[in-house]
Amino acid sequence: MSRLPYVFAGLLLASCTALPSPATGPSALPPTSQITALQEQYRVDEIQNREFTHSELWSAIGPIIDESGNLEREEIGQSGEGRPLYSVRFGDGPTRVLLWSQMHGDESTATMALADIFNFFAESPDHPLVEQLADELTIVAVPMLNPDGAQRFQRRNAYGVDVNRDARMLSTPEARALKALHDSFDPDFGFNLHDQNIRTRVGSTDRQAAISLLAPAIDSEGTYNDVRNRARKVAAVIRNSIEPLVGGHITQYDATFNPRAFGDLVQSWGTSTVLIESGGWADDPEKQYLRQVNFVAILSALDAIATGSYAAADPERYNSLPMNGRSASDLLVTGGTVVIPGLAPIPLDISVNFENPLERRGGEIDDIGDLQAVTARQTLDITGLFVHPTSDALEYSAQGDASLQPGAPASFTVRRGVDPNSEVVWVVEDGRVRRGN
């Protein structure tokens, strides 16, 4: 049966949603530098890397939650493979906030930040910020919505479904659990927490996008109603809070309405929703710096909602964000001459992408030819030198003729000359570059 009526009912609700009156007292939020210090103090050290399973997550944060006096854990459903889906509840204030993370199993940056936030709440119940949030907000967070995907560290769930594209049909148990939680909790604000491609650039620049924000559309026309306007202002607050940490690396995500996506439909159901996408940062393969940035972003947004200060935020701080730009290659080898057995040497550029770009593993050739317009995270200029692909990188016909093709392992030596015994200057092995002998 079609779930389209949810959308239309949500649009009607969105047009008349009223929020409780916010607190009128001053913010208890410390400066950004002090929030980062809080993250360092309350960081859950059992989670050191971005790849962890459901059992590893809950072994780390379960005791923190269960032994606290201000956090409650509840099972809201089970995954396709029977793993429990847990929510965590904090506060008893009039304004309701729902956060969900890791609906894509390999997108764990915000999950780590939520773990640190839970620890902060549990260990410092008398901190002014914690007290203020507890008094003004009721917060429910689902830190890992797709544990089966997390078990494999893959985007999709055990059925091969992208849970974030199942908000309309609700075919998967994970999507049904989130929809039921949303309907029963009826949140005023929502946070859809994700990771995006680390190759994404800031607009037309060569800068890497660290954080991308979005106040999702409620319809294909891109209409702004009160619900979406509130989300836009919260996104502006987040930008202001994280600029000291990732200034110049914040973008706006594509706002094209997707009738299957949770962020879009939750917005249309009357919950002011902000998407936070964590991209990449230099020398941060485990995304621990962006974990801290998420900690700052989420606490700043919660404070603004609790105090009502988001209402005074300038929406142009969101509107003026550059859009997510093109996707950069991981490596560009430029200026060299490629030597393939049986063929005349020819000047060619080679671009490389990694299967795991954060850890620079599994490099494969992405493109070959004139690639002067390509942006890359790393560029190796080998003007005047010669590229000799290894035998593993070459493809052979039935007659034994060699060729170099995209998709091949990015393995070759860069030599002084055409002679395969000439001096080695660089070695590229599965995309990783090192000096020759």
C-alpha positions in Angstrom: 0.0 0.0 0.0 1.3 3.5 -0.8 2.5 5.7 2.0 2.0 8.9 0.1 -0.8 10.1 2.4 1.9 10.6 5.1 3.4 13.3 2.9 0.2 15.2 2.4 -0.8 14.9 6.0 2.6 16.1 7.0 2.4 19.1 4.8 -0.9 20.1 6.4 0.6 19.6 9.9 3.7 21.6 8.9 1.6 24.7 8.0 0.1 25.0 11.5 2.8 23.6 13.8 3.3 25.8 16.9 6.2 25.4 19.3 6.3 25.8 23.1 7.5 29.1 24.3 11.3 28.9 24.7 13.3 29.8 27.7 14.1 33.5 28.0 17.2 33.2 30.1 20.8 33.6 28.8 22.6 30.8 27.0 24.7 28.4 29.1 26.8 27.5 26.1 30.5 28.1 26.6 32.7 29.4 23.7 33.7 27.0 21.0 37.2 26.5 22.4 35.6 25.4 25.7 33.2 23.1 24.0 36.1 21.3 22.3 37.7 21.0 25.7 34.5 19.4 26.9 34.7 16.9 24.1 38.3 16.0 24.9 37.3 15.6 28.6 34.2 13.4 27.9 35.4 11.6 24.8 34.5 7.9 25.0 37.9 6.4 24.6 36.7 2.9 23.9 35.7 4.1 20.5 38.9 5.1 18.8 38.2 4.3 15.2 35.3 5.1 12.8 34.7 1.4 12.1 32.9 -0.4 15.0 30.1 -2.8 15.4 26.7 -2.6 17.2 28.1 -4.7 20.1 31.2 -2.6 20.3 29.2 0.6 20.4 26.8 -0.5 23.1 29.6 -2.2 25.1 31.2 1.3 25.3 28.1 3.5 25.9 25.6 1.1 27.4 27.0 1.2 30.9 27.3 5.0 30.7 23.7 5.3 29.9 22.3 2.6 32.1 24.3 3.7 35.2 23.5 7.4 34.7 20.7 9.2 36.6 19.5 11.3 33.6 19.7 9.0 30.5 17.3 6.2 29.6 17.8 3.5 27.0 14.8 1.9 25.2 14.6 -0.7 22.5 12.5 0.7 19.6 12.7 -2.3 17.3 15.1 -4.8 15.8 17.1 -4.8 12.6 16.7 -7.4 9.8 19.2 -9.7 11.5 17.6 -9.2 14.9 20.0 -6.6 16.5 18.2 -4.3 18.9 17.6 -0.7 17.8 18.1 1.5 20.8 17.1 5.1 21.5 18.5 7.2 24.3 16.3 9.8 26.1 17.4 12.8 28.0 15.6 15.7 29.7 11.9 16.4 30.3 11.5 19.9 28.7 8.6 21.0 26.6 10.5 21.2 23.2 11.2 17.8 21.7 14.3 17.0 19.6 15.0 13.8 17.7 18.4 12.8 16.4 19.3 9.8 14.4 22.7 8.6 13.1 24.3 5.8 11.2 21.3 4.9 9.1 24.1 4.2 6.6 26.2 1.6 8.4 29.5 3.1 7.3 28.7 6.7 8.3 29.7 6.8 12.0 31.2 10.3 12.7 28.1 11.7 14.4 27.6 8.4 16.3 30.9 8.9 17.9 30.0 12.5 18.8 26.7 11.4 20.3 28.6 8.9 22.5 30.6 11.8 23.8 27.5 13.9 24.4 25.9 11.1 26.3 29.0 10.8 28.5 29.0 14.6 29.1 25.3 14.5 30.2 25.9 11.5 32.4 29.1 12.6 34.1 28.2 16.3 34.5 24.5 16.6 35.3 25.2 19.9 37.3 26.9 21.6 34.4 24.9 24.7 33.5 24.5 23.7 29.9 23.3 20.1 30.9 20.8 21.6 33.4 19.5 24.0 30.8 19.0 21.4 28.1 17.4 19.0 30.6 14.9 21.7 31.7 14.0 23.0 28.3 14.3 20.0 25.9 13.3 16.4 25.7 15.9 14.7 23.5 15.7 11.3 21.9 18.6 10.0 19.9 19.1 6.8 17.9 22.9 6.6 17.6 22.9 3.5 15.3 19.9 2.9 13.2 21.5 0.4 10.8 23.5 -2.1 12.9 23.5 -4.7 10.2 25.2 -2.3 7.9 27.6 -1.3 10.6 28.5 -5.0 11.2 29.8 -5.1 7.6 30.7 -1.4 7.6 28.6 -0.8 4.5 26.1 1.8 3.5 23.0 -0.5 3.1 21.3 -2.8 5.5 21.3 -6.7 5.4 18.6 -6.6 2.7 20.7 -4.3 0.5 18.3 -1.4 1.0 19.4 2.2 1.6 17.4 2.9 4.7 17.5 6.6 4.0 15.5 5.9 0.8 12.8 3.9 2.6 10.8 6.7 4.3 7.9 6.3 1.9 7.5 2.6 1.5 8.8 1.6 5.0 9.8 -1.8 3.7 12.6 -2.3 6.2 12.4 -2.9 9.9 14.8 0.0 10.5 12.7 2.5 8.6 9.6 1.3 10.3 11.2 1.7 13.7 12.3 5.3 13.0 8.9 6.3 11.6 7.1 4.8 14.6 9.4 6.6 16.9 8.8 9.9 15.1 5.1 9.4 15.2 5.0 8.6 18.9 7.5 11.2 20.0 6.2 14.0 17.6 9.5 16.0 17.6 9.6 19.7 17.0 13.2 19.5 15.7 15.2 16.7 14.0 18.8 16.1 13.1 19.6 13.7 10.3 23.3 12.8 10.8 25.4 11.4 8.0 28.9 11.2 6.4 29.4 12.3 2.8 32.1 11.6 0.1 35.4 13.0 1.4 36.3 13.9 -2.2 33.6 16.6 -2.3 34.9 20.1 -2.8 33.6 23.5 -1.6 31.8 25.0 -4.5 34.2 25.6 -7.4 37.3 25.7 -5.2 39.9 23.0 -4.5 39.0 23.1 -0.8 37.7 19.9 0.8 34.2 20.0 2.3 34.4 19.2 6.0 30.7 19.7 6.9 27.7 20.1 4.7 24.4 21.4 6.1 20.9 21.3 4.7 17.4 22.4 5.7 15.7 19.8 3.5 13.0 20.7 1.1 9.3 19.9 1.9 8.3 19.7 -1.8 9.6 19.7 -5.3 9.1 23.5 -5.5 11.5 24.2 -2.7 8.9 25.9 -0.6 9.9 27.6 2.7 7.2 27.4 5.4 7.6 28.0 9.1 9.0 24.5 9.7 11.7 24.7 7.1 12.5 28.3 8.0 13.2 27.2 11.6 15.5 24.5 10.3 17.4 27.1 8.1 18.0 29.3 11.2 19.3 26.3 13.2 21.6 25.5 10.3 22.9 29.1 10.5 23.6 28.6 14.2 25.6 25.5 13.4 27.6 27.3 10.8 28.5 30.1 13.2 29.5 27.6 15.9 31.8 25.5 13.8 33.4 28.2 11.6 36.3 28.6 14.1 37.1 24.9 13.6 36.4 24.4 9.8 36.0 27.8 8.4 36.0 27.9 4.6 35.2 24.2 4.5 31.4 24.3 5.2 29.0 23.8 2.3 25.3 23.5 1.6 24.0 20.1 0.5 21.9 19.6 -2.5 18.3 20.7 -1.7 16.5 18.7 -4.4 13.4 17.2 -2.9 13.5 13.4 -2.7 10.1 11.8 -1.9 11.8 8.7 -0.6 14.3 10.3 1.8 13.8 10.6 5.6 15.1 14.1 6.0 12.8 15.5 3.3 9.7 13.7 4.6 10.4 14.3 8.3 10.6 18.0 7.4 7.3 17.7 5.5 5.7 15.9 8.5 6.2 19.1 10.6 9.6 18.5 12.2 12.2 21.3 11.6 15.0 19.1 10.4 18.7 19.8 9.7 21.0 17.4 7.8 24.6 17.4 8.9 27.0 15.6 6.6 30.6 15.0 7.7 33.0 15.0 4.8 36.8 14.9 5.2 39.6 16.8 6.9 43.4 16.6 6.2 45.2 14.0 8.2 42.0 12.7 9.9 41.6 9.2 8.5 39.5 8.1 11.5 37.5 11.3 11.5 38.3 12.1 15.1 38.6 15.8 14.4 35.2 15.9 12.7 33.9 13.9 15.6 34.8 16.9 17.7 33.2 19.3 15.2 30.0 17.3 15.4 30.1 17.6 19.2 30.3 21.4 18.9 27.6 21.5 16.2 25.1 19.4 18.0 25.5 21.0 21.4 25.3 24.5 19.9 22.2 23.7 18.0 20.5 22.1 21.1 21.4 25.2 23.1 19.9 27.5 20.5 16.7 25.5 20.5 16.6 25.4 24.3 17.0 29.2 24.6 15.0 30.1 21.5 18.0 32.1 20.3 17.9 30.3 16.9 14.9 32.6 16.1 17.3 35.6 15.8 19.8 33.8 13.6 20.4 35.3 10.1 19.1 32.9 7.5 21.6 34.3 5.1 24.3 32.6 7.1 22.8 29.4 5.7 21.7 30.7 2.3 25.1 32.1 1.5 26.9 28.8 2.0 28.6 27.6 -1.1 27.1 24.4 -2.6 28.8 21.1 -2.5 31.0 21.1 -5.6 32.6 18.5 -7.8 34.2 15.4 -6.5 38.0 15.4 -6.6 40.1 12.4 -7.5 42.3 10.9 -4.8 45.5 11.1 -6.9 46.5 12.8 -10.2 49.7 11.8 -11.9 50.4 14.4 -14.5 53.0 15.5 -17.1 54.5 12.0 -17.7 54.8 9.7 -20.7 53.2 6.3 -20.4 55.1 3.3 -21.6 53.0 0.2 -22.5 54.8 -2.9 -24.0 54.1 -3.2 -27.7 52.8 0.5 -28.0 54.6 3.7 -28.7 55.2 5.8 -25.6 52.5 8.5 -25.3 52.0 11.6 -23.0 49.1 10.8 -20.7 47.7 11.9 -17.3 46.4 9.2 -14.9 43.8 9.8 -12.1 43.4 7.3 -9.2 40.7 6.7 -6.7 40.9 4.5 -3.6 38.3 2.0 -2.6 38.9 3.3 0.9 39.9 7.0 0.4 40.3 7.8 4.1 42.9 5.1 4.6 44.2 5.3 1.1 43.7 1.6 0.4 42.7 -0.2 -2.8 43.8 2.4 -5.4 42.5 1.9 -8.9 42.9 3.9 -12.1 39.9 6.1 -12.6 40.7 7.8 -15.9 43.5 8.2 -18.5 44.2 11.0 -21.0 44.1 14.7 -20.9 43.2 15.4 -17.2 44.5 18.9 -16.8 41.0 20.1 -15.6 40.9 17.4 -12.9 41.0 18.4 -9.2 42.8 15.9 -6.9 43.5 15.5 -3.3 47.1 14.8 -4.2 49.0 15.7 -7.4 52.2 14.1 -8.5 53.9 16.2 -11.3 56.3 13.9 -13.2 57.0 16.2 -16.2 59.8 14.7 -18.2 59.5 11.3 -16.6 58.0 8.0 -17.8 55.3 5.8 -16.3 55.9 2.0 -16.5 52.8 0.1 -15.4 53.4 -3.1 -13.5 52.1 -6.4 -15.0 49.2 -6.4 -12.5 48.0 -3.1 -13.9 48.1 -4.2 -17.5 45.3 -6.1 -19.2 46.2 -8.7 -21.8 44.2 -9.9 -24.8 44.1 -13.5 -25.9 46.9 -12.7 -28.3 49.0 -11.4 -25.5 48.7 -7.7 -26.4 48.9 -5.3 -23.4 46.7 -2.4 -22.6 46.1 0.0 -19.7 42.4 0.5 -18.7 40.4 2.3 -16.0 39.7 0.0 -13.1 43.1 -1.6 -13.1 45.2 -1.5 -10.0 47.1 1.8 -9.8 50.5 0.3 -9.6 53.5 1.6 -11.7 57.0 2.9 -11.5 58.0 6.3 -12.6 61.4 6.1 -14.3 63.9 8.5 -15.9 63.6 6.9 -19.3 61.7 4.6 -21.7 64.0 1.8 -20.8 62.4 -0.4 -18.2 65.7 -0.7 -16.4 66.2 3.1 -16.1 66.4 4.8 -12.7 63.3 4.7 -10.6 62.2 8.1 -9.3 58.7 7.3 -7.8 56.9 4.1 -7.0 53.0 4.1 -7.0 51.6 0.9 -5.4 47.9 0.5 -5.3 47.7 4.3 -5.5 50.1 5.0 -2.6 53.1 7.1 -3.6 56.7 6.7 -2.3 60.1 7.8 -3.5 62.2 5.4 -5.6 65.5 3.9 -4.6 
